[in-house]
């Protein structure tokens, strides 16, 4: 029942303390991400764990540029897990999305706040993004799926919004 409670109580957080996530917790969150189901067990996604502040800020600036803004799209979160997936696999988008879900739910289980931030696709289609992958020794045809920002929440607990009507249709 604890797992179900974690699924129901997790919220997206958009206000973080500067305090870093301890590496031993980060490793456990990442491990949970690697156990997300993938089509045919191809394991098409990869995760880039960004804990270096300079690189984190560089990626944040790219992301902000894509949306035409100047503020930090990572909301001050000190850690960014970037999920990309191998486009040669027909299930890559779903596989990467499941990894993102596992990362966010595992983070919540460890008391770490998270949020899915978009525009990884655009970042890694750019020359800057391709250069970063090369710099990190990553080769292949990857598409950015999302950024899982992580840190300690610097806000009050966020209540759940009511679920919409007709969310579920039964075909009995």
MDTraj code that builds the backbone (N, CA, C; nanometers):
import mdtraj as md
import numpy as np

residues = "UNK UNK UNK UNK UNK UNK UNK UNK UNK UNK UNK UNK UNK UNK UNK UNK UNK UNK UNK UNK UNK UNK UNK UNK UNK UNK UNK UNK UNK UNK UNK UNK UNK UNK UNK UNK UNK UNK UNK UNK UNK UNK UNK UNK UNK UNK UNK UNK UNK UNK UNK UNK UNK UNK UNK UNK UNK UNK UNK UNK UNK UNK UNK UNK UNK UNK UNK UNK UNK UNK UNK UNK UNK UNK UNK UNK UNK UNK UNK UNK UNK UNK UNK UNK UNK UNK UNK UNK UNK UNK UNK UNK UNK UNK UNK UNK UNK UNK UNK UNK UNK UNK UNK UNK UNK UNK UNK UNK UNK UNK UNK UNK UNK UNK UNK UNK UNK UNK UNK UNK UNK UNK UNK UNK UNK UNK UNK UNK UNK UNK UNK UNK UNK UNK UNK UNK UNK UNK UNK UNK UNK UNK UNK UNK UNK UNK UNK UNK UNK UNK UNK UNK UNK UNK UNK UNK UNK UNK UNK UNK UNK UNK UNK UNK UNK UNK UNK UNK UNK UNK UNK UNK".split()
xyz = np.array([
    [0.0815, -0.1203, 0.0000],
    [0.0000, 0.0000, 0.0000],
    [0.0857, 0.1266, 0.0000],
    [0.2079, 0.1168, 0.0510],
    [0.2959, 0.2339, 0.0522],
    [0.3266, 0.2808, -0.0906],
    [0.3468, 0.1854, -0.1813],
    [0.3737, 0.2213, -0.3210],
    [0.2561, 0.2966, -0.3811],
    [0.1342, 0.2492, -0.3548],
    [0.0146, 0.3157, -0.4075],
    [0.0024, 0.4554, -0.3472],
    [0.0276, 0.4677, -0.2181],
    [0.0225, 0.5991, -0.1531],
    [0.1230, 0.6953, -0.2168],
    [0.2423, 0.6469, -0.2480],
    [0.3422, 0.7326, -0.3132],
    [0.2952, 0.7785, -0.4506],
    [0.2295, 0.6893, -0.5247],
    [0.1790, 0.7268, -0.6565],
    [0.0711, 0.8351, -0.6462],
    [-0.0110, 0.8253, -0.5439],
    [-0.1221, 0.9189, -0.5272],
    [-0.0776, 1.0526, -0.4677],
    [0.0273, 1.0529, -0.3874],
    [0.0669, 1.1763, -0.3180],
    [0.1796, 1.2544, -0.3855],
    [0.2414, 1.2008, -0.4889],
    [0.3495, 1.2738, -0.5569],
    [0.2940, 1.3967, -0.6287],
    [0.3632, 1.5073, -0.6194],
    [0.3245, 1.6314, -0.6880],
    [0.4452, 1.6888, -0.7612],
    [0.4203, 1.7643, -0.8647],
    [0.5265, 1.8386, -0.9324],
    [0.5579, 1.9626, -0.8495],
    [0.6856, 1.9817, -0.8213],
    [0.7312, 2.0938, -0.7395],
    [0.8085, 2.1902, -0.8282],
    [0.7860, 2.3192, -0.8053],
    [0.8513, 2.4217, -0.8866],
    [0.9206, 2.5275, -0.8004],
    [0.9677, 2.4845, -0.6856],
    [1.0419, 2.5746, -0.5968],
    [1.1337, 2.4877, -0.5111],
    [1.2645, 2.5054, -0.5282],
    [1.3622, 2.4167, -0.4660],
    [1.4638, 2.4914, -0.3807],
    [1.5147, 2.4212, -0.2799],
    [1.6288, 2.4684, -0.2011],
    [1.7547, 2.4374, -0.2810],
    [1.8617, 2.5080, -0.2513],
    [1.9885, 2.4861, -0.3215],
    [2.0589, 2.3591, -0.2746],
    [2.0177, 2.3026, -0.1633],
    [2.0807, 2.1838, -0.1054],
    [2.0807, 2.0675, -0.2041],
    [2.1984, 2.0087, -0.2301],
    [2.2035, 1.8984, -0.3269],
    [2.1417, 1.7703, -0.2728],
    [2.0991, 1.6856, -0.3630],
    [2.0491, 1.5528, -0.3292],
    [2.1714, 1.4652, -0.3016],
    [2.1761, 1.3977, -0.1862],
    [2.2917, 1.3103, -0.1590],
    [2.3093, 1.2064, -0.2696],
    [2.4346, 1.1817, -0.3048],
    [2.4652, 1.0916, -0.4158],
    [2.4059, 0.9522, -0.3946],
    [2.4079, 0.9011, -0.2707],
    [2.3553, 0.7656, -0.2480],
    [2.2047, 0.7588, -0.2747],
    [2.1312, 0.8663, -0.2482],
    [1.9874, 0.8697, -0.2799],
    [1.9679, 0.8856, -0.4307],
    [2.0473, 0.9719, -0.4903],
    [2.0397, 0.9938, -0.6347],
    [2.0653, 0.8628, -0.7100],
    [2.1616, 0.7863, -0.6655],
    [2.1913, 0.6582, -0.7303],
    [2.0725, 0.5625, -0.7222],
    [2.0018, 0.5626, -0.6095],
    [1.8852, 0.4745, -0.5942],
    [1.7702, 0.5195, -0.6835],
    [1.7512, 0.6500, -0.6948],
    [1.6469, 0.7042, -0.7836],
    [1.6777, 0.6657, -0.9283],
    [1.8027, 0.6835, -0.9673],
    [1.8442, 0.6504, -1.1039],
    [1.8276, 0.5005, -1.1298],
    [1.8650, 0.4190, -1.0332],
    [1.8486, 0.2741, -1.0504],
    [1.7017, 0.2399, -1.0765],
    [1.6110, 0.3032, -1.0005],
    [1.4678, 0.2795, -1.0226],
    [1.4293, 0.3175, -1.1655],
    [1.4869, 0.4247, -1.2178],
    [1.4608, 0.4649, -1.3559],
    [1.5030, 0.3591, -1.4552],
    [1.6133, 0.2914, -1.4260],
    [1.6632, 0.1899, -1.5199],
    [1.5784, 0.0635, -1.5196],
    [1.4891, 0.0509, -1.4224],
    [1.4011, -0.0659, -1.4168],
    [1.2615, -0.0381, -1.4729],
    [1.2433, 0.0751, -1.5366],
    [1.1152, 0.1024, -1.6021],
    [1.0960, 0.0020, -1.7152],
    [0.9722, -0.0399, -1.7399],
    [0.9486, -0.1314, -1.8521],
    [0.9823, -0.0636, -1.9847],
    [1.0343, -0.1424, -2.0772],
    [1.0619, -0.0917, -2.2118],
    [1.0148, -0.1961, -2.3128],
    [0.9756, -0.1475, -2.4302],
    [0.9295, -0.2368, -2.5354],
    [1.0335, -0.3425, -2.5685],
    [0.9916, -0.4690, -2.5665],
    [1.0785, -0.5829, -2.6001],
    [1.2058, -0.5866, -2.5133],
    [1.2041, -0.5163, -2.4013],
    [1.3203, -0.5030, -2.3126],
    [1.4430, -0.4480, -2.3868],
    [1.4181, -0.3589, -2.4845],
    [1.5276, -0.2994, -2.5601],
    [1.6074, -0.2005, -2.4753],
    [1.5454, -0.1500, -2.3697],
    [1.6126, -0.0533, -2.2829],
    [1.6686, 0.0633, -2.3666],
    [1.5810, 0.1210, -2.4472],
    [1.6222, 0.2270, -2.5388],
    [1.6629, 0.3585, -2.4705],
    [1.6146, 0.3885, -2.3492],
    [1.6537, 0.5162, -2.2886],
    [1.7937, 0.5153, -2.2271],
    [1.8464, 0.6355, -2.2122],
    [1.9660, 0.6605, -2.1322],
    [1.9337, 0.7781, -2.0405],
    [2.0079, 0.7883, -1.9323],
    [1.9893, 0.8959, -1.8353],
    [2.1220, 0.9692, -1.8197],
    [2.1180, 1.1000, -1.8326],
    [2.2350, 1.1827, -1.8042],
    [2.2086, 1.2504, -1.6701],
    [2.2895, 1.2184, -1.5705],
    [2.2742, 1.2756, -1.4363],
    [2.3615, 1.4001, -1.4255],
    [2.2970, 1.5164, -1.4198],
    [2.3693, 1.6434, -1.4152],
    [2.3660, 1.6974, -1.2724],
    [2.4812, 1.6924, -1.2079],
    [2.4952, 1.7479, -1.0731],
    [2.5953, 1.8630, -1.0716],
    [2.6680, 1.8803, -1.1811],
    [2.7636, 1.9893, -1.1948],
    [2.6865, 2.1189, -1.2188],
    [2.7020, 2.2168, -1.1303],
    [2.6234, 2.3405, -1.1379],
    [2.6469, 2.4168, -1.2687],
    [2.7696, 2.4216, -1.3135],
    [2.7992, 2.4947, -1.4375],
    [2.7261, 2.4327, -1.5568],
    [2.7300, 2.3001, -1.5681],
    [2.6603, 2.2332, -1.6777],
    [2.5095, 2.2455, -1.6612],
    [2.4614, 2.2308, -1.5386],
    [2.3183, 2.2455, -1.5109],
    [2.2693, 2.3830, -1.5547],
    [2.3459, 2.4862, -1.5230],
    [2.3086, 2.6233, -1.5594],
    [2.3148, 2.6438, -1.7111],
    [2.4105, 2.5799, -1.7756],
    [2.4225, 2.5893, -1.9211],
    [2.2995, 2.5279, -1.9889],
    [2.2586, 2.4111, -1.9424],
    [2.1415, 2.3442, -2.0001],
    [2.0147, 2.4236, -1.9696],
    [2.0065, 2.4804, -1.8503],
    [1.8924, 2.5648, -1.8135],
    [1.8814, 2.6836, -1.9088],
    [1.9933, 2.7441, -1.9416],
    [1.9934, 2.8593, -2.0335],
    [1.9467, 2.8179, -2.1725],
    [1.9871, 2.6998, -2.2205],
    [1.9393, 2.6505, -2.3512],
    [1.7891, 2.6337, -2.3473],
    [1.7421, 2.5725, -2.2391],
    [1.5995, 2.5453, -2.2250],
    [1.5206, 2.6759, -2.2228],
    [1.5697, 2.7736, -2.1480],
    [1.5026, 2.9039, -2.1396],
    [1.4995, 2.9723, -2.2764],
    [1.6074, 2.9587, -2.3518],
    [1.6159, 3.0199, -2.4849],
    [1.5083, 2.9620, -2.5779],
    [1.4839, 2.8324, -2.5667],
    [1.3842, 2.7664, -2.6523],
    [1.2451, 2.8253, -2.6295],
    [1.2126, 2.8564, -2.5034],
    [1.0800, 2.9116, -2.4736],
    [1.0783, 3.0643, -2.4751],
    [1.1922, 3.1239, -2.5070],
    [1.1985, 3.2689, -2.5171],
    [1.1928, 3.3387, -2.3827],
    [1.2379, 3.2712, -2.2789],
    [1.2353, 3.3303, -2.1451],
    [1.3745, 3.3503, -2.0913],
    [1.3816, 3.4195, -1.9785],
    [1.5102, 3.4446, -1.9166],
    [1.5234, 3.3824, -1.7791],
    [1.4128, 3.3331, -1.7247],
    [1.4194, 3.2747, -1.5904],
    [1.4596, 3.1278, -1.5986],
    [1.4923, 3.0699, -1.4845],
    [1.5392, 2.9326, -1.4771],
    [1.4231, 2.8348, -1.4938],
    [1.4141, 2.7630, -1.6050],
    [1.3053, 2.6670, -1.6243],
    [1.3175, 2.5454, -1.5330],
    [1.4306, 2.5326, -1.4620],
    [1.4500, 2.4224, -1.3686],
    [1.4192, 2.4648, -1.2254],
    [1.3672, 2.5847, -1.2076],
    [1.3155, 2.6340, -1.0790],
    [1.4137, 2.6216, -0.9633],
    [1.5422, 2.6323, -0.9931],
    [1.6424, 2.6259, -0.8867],
    [1.6795, 2.4864, -0.8419],
    [1.6212, 2.3832, -0.9009],
    [1.6550, 2.2451, -0.8622],
    [1.8040, 2.2215, -0.8891],
    [1.8756, 2.1657, -0.7918],
    [2.0189, 2.1473, -0.8101],
    [2.0585, 2.0290, -0.8988],
    [1.9668, 1.9353, -0.9196],
    [1.9979, 1.8150, -0.9979],
    [1.9004, 1.8022, -1.1139],
    [1.9538, 1.7642, -1.2287],
    [1.8717, 1.7410, -1.3471],
    [1.9088, 1.6049, -1.4053],
    [1.8102, 1.5189, -1.4156],
    [1.8286, 1.3908, -1.4835],
    [1.7651, 1.4042, -1.6208],
    [1.8462, 1.3931, -1.7236],
    [1.7959, 1.4082, -1.8599],
    [1.7753, 1.2692, -1.9184],
    [1.6547, 1.2431, -1.9637],
    [1.6235, 1.1146, -2.0247],
    [1.6180, 1.1337, -2.1758],
    [1.6944, 1.0524, -2.2458],
    [1.6928, 1.0469, -2.3913],
    [1.6639, 0.9031, -2.4295],
    [1.6196, 0.8798, -2.5518],
    [1.5931, 0.7426, -2.5943],
    [1.6339, 0.7243, -2.7394],
    [1.6755, 0.6036, -2.7693],
    [1.7251, 0.5637, -2.9002],
    [1.6101, 0.5615, -3.0009],
    [1.6147, 0.6530, -3.0964],
    [1.5067, 0.6665, -3.1939],
    [1.4929, 0.5481, -3.2888],
    [1.5893, 0.4595, -3.2908],
    [1.5786, 0.3440, -3.3806],
    [1.4810, 0.2390, -3.3268],
    [1.4423, 0.2522, -3.2020],
    [1.3471, 0.1580, -3.1425],
    [1.2064, 0.2164, -3.1540],
    [1.1092, 0.1393, -3.2029],
    [0.9752, 0.1944, -3.2263],
    [0.9032, 0.2395, -3.0985],
    [0.9468, 0.1926, -2.9839],
    [0.8805, 0.2267, -2.8571],
    [0.9579, 0.3315, -2.7769],
    [1.0560, 0.3982, -2.8373],
    [1.1468, 0.4851, -2.7622],
    [1.0753, 0.5940, -2.6820],
    [0.9739, 0.6556, -2.7382],
    [0.9042, 0.7641, -2.6689],
    [0.8326, 0.7123, -2.5442],
    [0.7680, 0.5985, -2.5571],
    [0.6984, 0.5379, -2.4432],
    [0.7989, 0.4903, -2.3384],
    [0.9068, 0.4293, -2.3862],
    [1.0100, 0.3796, -2.2954],
    [1.0674, 0.4938, -2.2111],
    [1.1018, 0.6023, -2.2778],
    [1.1580, 0.7172, -2.2060],
    [1.0584, 0.7795, -2.1095],
    [0.9319, 0.7805, -2.1486],
    [0.8279, 0.8357, -2.0607],
    [0.8123, 0.7511, -1.9350],
    [0.8207, 0.6196, -1.9503],
    [0.8125, 0.5326, -1.8334],
    [0.9327, 0.5523, -1.7412],
    [1.0496, 0.5750, -1.7981],
    [1.1680, 0.6041, -1.7164],
    [1.1437, 0.7317, -1.6365],
    [1.0902, 0.8346, -1.7032],
    [1.0609, 0.9607, -1.6327],
    [0.9661, 0.9354, -1.5159],
    [0.8615, 0.8567, -1.5374],
    [0.7667, 0.8262, -1.4305],
    [0.8334, 0.7549, -1.3145],
    [0.9162, 0.6549, -1.3460],
    [0.9867, 0.5835, -1.2395],
    [1.0769, 0.6776, -1.1610],
    [1.1472, 0.7660, -1.2302],
    [1.2370, 0.8598, -1.1616],
    [1.1598, 0.9484, -1.0644],
    [1.0486, 1.0049, -1.1103],
    [0.9714, 1.0958, -1.0250],
    [0.9088, 1.0229, -0.9070],
    [0.8567, 0.9023, -0.9303],
    [0.7955, 0.8274, -0.8208],
    [0.8992, 0.7773, -0.7214],
    [1.0151, 0.7349, -0.7695],
    [1.1224, 0.6924, -0.6789],
    [1.1714, 0.8113, -0.5966],
    [1.1848, 0.9274, -0.6603],
    [1.2289, 1.0467, -0.5872],
    [1.1323, 1.0760, -0.4726],
    [1.0038, 1.0717, -0.5012],
    [0.9029, 1.0979, -0.3980],
    [0.9160, 0.9986, -0.2828],
    [0.9416, 0.8732, -0.3140],
    [0.9565, 0.7708, -0.2104],
    [1.0746, 0.8015, -0.1184],
    [1.1752, 0.8712, -0.1690],
    [1.2927, 0.9092, -0.0888],
    [1.2816, 1.0500, -0.0307],
    [1.1656, 1.1135, -0.0455],
    [1.1482, 1.2473, 0.0100],
    [1.2104, 1.3578, -0.0736],
    [1.2339, 1.3291, -0.2005],
    [1.2939, 1.4254, -0.2929],
    [1.1847, 1.4761, -0.3870],
    [1.1777, 1.6067, -0.4027],
    [1.0783, 1.6686, -0.4906],
    [1.1256, 1.6603, -0.6366],
    [1.0292, 1.6605, -0.7284],
    [1.0631, 1.6492, -0.8699],
    [0.9613, 1.7213, -0.9563],
    [0.9982, 1.7374, -1.0828],
    [0.9069, 1.7902, -1.1836],
    [0.9621, 1.7511, -1.3202],
    [0.8730, 1.7202, -1.4117],
    [0.9102, 1.6904, -1.5507],
    [0.9149, 1.8229, -1.6245],
    [1.0297, 1.8536, -1.6816],
    [1.0468, 1.9752, -1.7613],
    [1.0704, 1.9327, -1.9066],
    [0.9961, 1.9930, -1.9946],
    [1.0020, 1.9572, -2.1369],
    [1.1150, 2.0303, -2.2104],
    [1.1162, 2.0177, -2.3386],
    [1.2070, 2.0792, -2.4348],
    [1.3423, 2.0088, -2.4480],
    [1.3555, 1.8887, -2.3900],
    [1.4788, 1.8112, -2.4097],
    [1.4933, 1.7725, -2.5570],
    [1.3809, 1.7472, -2.6234],
    [1.3837, 1.7120, -2.7656],
    [1.4521, 1.8231, -2.8450],
    [1.4074, 1.9460, -2.8233],
    [1.4636, 2.0597, -2.8967],
    [1.6099, 2.0832, -2.8587],
    [1.6407, 2.0665, -2.7313],
    [1.7799, 2.0867, -2.6871],
    [1.8760, 1.9935, -2.7595],
    [1.8381, 1.8642, -2.7663],
    [1.9314, 1.7666, -2.8211],
    [1.9205, 1.7501, -2.9719],
    [1.8301, 1.8247, -3.0341],
    [1.8299, 1.8377, -3.1799],
    [1.9217, 1.9513, -3.2225],
    [1.9560, 2.0393, -3.1280],
    [2.0411, 2.1552, -3.1585],
    [2.1875, 2.1135, -3.1677],
    [2.2672, 2.1989, -3.2283],
    [2.4106, 2.1728, -3.2384],
    [2.4744, 2.1693, -3.0993],
    [2.4266, 2.2568, -3.0083],
    [2.4801, 2.2579, -2.8716],
    [2.4541, 2.1244, -2.8028],
    [2.3332, 2.0738, -2.8179],
    [2.2970, 1.9473, -2.7565],
    [2.3759, 1.8311, -2.8136],
    [2.3911, 1.8288, -2.9451],
    [2.4695, 1.7228, -3.0093],
    [2.6150, 1.7290, -2.9639],
    [2.6664, 1.8507, -2.9486],
    [2.8045, 1.8678, -2.9015],
    [2.8194, 1.8189, -2.7575],
    [2.7179, 1.8436, -2.6741],
    [2.7238, 1.7964, -2.5359],
    [2.7264, 1.6437, -2.5312],
    [2.6428, 1.5794, -2.6109],
    [2.6432, 1.4332, -2.6144],
    [2.7813, 1.3815, -2.6543],
    [2.8402, 1.4437, -2.7555],
    [2.9736, 1.4031, -2.8001],
    [3.0759, 1.4249, -2.6887],
    [3.0651, 1.5400, -2.6223],
    [3.1547, 1.5734, -2.5105],
    [3.1440, 1.4679, -2.3991],
    [3.0251, 1.4148, -2.3779],
    [3.0020, 1.3141, -2.2740],
    [3.0320, 1.1717, -2.3225],
    [3.0708, 1.1579, -2.4498],
    [3.1035, 1.0260, -2.5041],
    [2.9817, 0.9445, -2.5418],
    [2.8701, 1.0116, -2.5674],
    [2.7455, 0.9433, -2.6023],
    [2.7268, 0.9501, -2.7535],
    [2.7171, 0.8328, -2.8154],
    [2.6924, 0.8296, -2.9594],
    [2.5626, 0.7542, -2.9849],
    [2.5046, 0.7799, -3.0982],
    [2.3784, 0.7164, -3.1338],
    [2.2773, 0.8219, -3.1721],
    [2.1605, 0.7765, -3.2125],
    [2.0547, 0.8670, -3.2576],
    [1.9501, 0.8789, -3.1464],
    [1.9752, 0.9689, -3.0523],
    [1.8890, 0.9848, -2.9357],
    [1.7994, 1.1072, -2.9481],
    [1.6791, 1.0924, -2.8945],
    [1.5868, 1.2057, -2.8835],
    [1.5681, 1.2372, -2.7355],
    [1.5709, 1.3651, -2.7035],
    [1.5457, 1.4061, -2.5662],
    [1.3994, 1.3833, -2.5311],
    [1.3746, 1.3150, -2.4201],
    [1.2384, 1.2864, -2.3748],
    [1.1960, 1.3887, -2.2692],
    [1.2817, 1.4156, -2.1730],
    [1.2474, 1.5117, -2.0697],
    [1.3581, 1.5281, -1.9681],
    [1.3410, 1.6304, -1.8851],
    [1.4313, 1.6562, -1.7732],
    [1.3548, 1.6262, -1.6460],
    [1.4102, 1.5445, -1.5608],
    [1.3525, 1.5204, -1.4292],
    [1.4353, 1.6045, -1.3320],
    [1.3788, 1.7183, -1.2910],
    [1.4519, 1.8029, -1.1972],
    [1.4266, 1.7511, -1.0561],
    [1.5323, 1.7525, -0.9744],
    [1.5252, 1.6954, -0.8406],
    [1.5874, 1.7876, -0.7375],
    [1.5314, 1.7846, -0.6190],
    [1.5868, 1.8602, -0.5069],
    [1.4906, 1.8558, -0.3903],
    [1.5225, 1.9345, -0.2894],
    [1.4343, 1.9459, -0.1731],
    [1.3384, 2.0617, -0.1956],
    [1.2110, 2.0369, -0.1731],
    [1.1083, 2.1394, -0.1945],
    [1.1305, 2.2578, -0.1007],
    [1.1100, 2.3758, -0.1557],
    [1.1173, 2.4988, -0.0771],
    [0.9799, 2.5664, -0.0811],
    [0.8777, 2.4870, -0.0525],
    [0.7401, 2.5359, -0.0557],
    [0.6547, 2.4447, 0.0318],
    [0.5357, 2.4895, 0.0571],
    [0.4420, 2.4087, 0.1363],
    [0.3982, 2.2876, 0.0550],
    [0.3458, 2.1875, 0.1242],
    [0.2946, 2.0689, 0.0557],
    [0.1847, 2.1100, -0.0409],
    [0.1861, 2.0503, -0.1561],
    [0.0917, 2.0851, -0.2624],
    [-0.0258, 1.9869, -0.2578],
    [-0.1467, 2.0383, -0.2395],
    [-0.2627, 1.9474, -0.2358],
    [-0.2972, 1.8978, -0.3771],
    [-0.3595, 1.7819, -0.3807],
    [-0.4030, 1.7260, -0.5095],
    [-0.5224, 1.8050, -0.5607],
    [-0.5265, 1.8250, -0.6894],
    [-0.6444, 1.8828, -0.7513],
    [-0.7463, 1.7723, -0.7701],
    [-0.8741, 1.8074, -0.7704],
    [-0.9757, 1.7034, -0.7921],
    [-0.9549, 1.6365, -0.9277],
    [-0.9874, 1.5096, -0.9342],
    [-0.9789, 1.4361, -1.0600],
    [-1.0979, 1.4752, -1.1471],
    [-1.0751, 1.4837, -1.2762],
    [-1.1807, 1.5248, -1.3686],
    [-1.2900, 1.4191, -1.3776],
    [-1.4079, 1.4644, -1.4147],
    [-1.5180, 1.3708, -1.4406],
    [-1.4844, 1.2904, -1.5650],
    [-1.5407, 1.1739, -1.5733],
    [-1.5228, 1.0880, -1.6899],
    [-1.3758, 1.0558, -1.7180],
    [-1.2974, 1.0446, -1.6127],
    [-1.1579, 1.0051, -1.6298],
    [-1.1497, 0.8591, -1.6738],
    [-1.2420, 0.7786, -1.6237],
    [-1.2406, 0.6352, -1.6514],
    [-1.3745, 0.5944, -1.7124],
    [-1.3668, 0.5158, -1.8160],
    [-1.4853, 0.4581, -1.8778],
    [-1.4750, 0.3073, -1.8655],
    [-1.5751, 0.2474, -1.8074],
    [-1.5781, 0.1032, -1.7887],
    [-1.6477, 0.0376, -1.9074],
    [-1.5878, -0.0663, -1.9597],
    [-1.6483, -0.1446, -2.0678],
    [-1.6678, -0.2856, -2.0147],
    [-1.7729, -0.3016, -1.9377],
    [-1.7979, -0.4318, -1.8735],
    [-1.8904, -0.5178, -1.9570],
])
top = md.Topology()
chain = top.add_chain()
for i, resn in enumerate(residues, 1):
    res = top.add_residue(resn, chain, resSeq=i)
    for name in ("N", "CA", "C"):
        top.add_atom(name, md.element.get_by_symbol(name[0]), res)
traj = md.Trajectory(xyz[None], top)
